[in-house]
Amino acid sequence: MPLVHWLPKNASRHAAIELFTRLGIEPRWKELRHMSAREKAGRYFEFSINRTYYRRLNDVVAAFNRAGIRSAFESHRHDRILRIGLDKVIPEALLSWLVYNFVGCVLVAKKE
């Protein structure tokens, strides 16, 4: 559900989740398949507020470093990006931000 995680954990997030669910843009969890859109939206919302937490990238890297694991986010090297060649036309910093926020993360970690 695009951009939902950016919304505050309140009624606006719930409304967005319900809208996406009614539009058919949803995770489609098997255990919810017999529920109405409203019921599924409630379950997705509960999950989003009680079972997800987004940490800052710097905090994740710092935790790995404290454990003796050298790490860095290299989202600009995401397989989908390399396949279509966006890395050749968009500056690395902008590409990393776009991929991290709209596609996913690539964390490279090496034990020292």
Beta strands, then each sheet from edge to edge (+ up, - down):
strand 1: 69-73
strand 2: 107-111
sheet 1: 1+ 2-
end
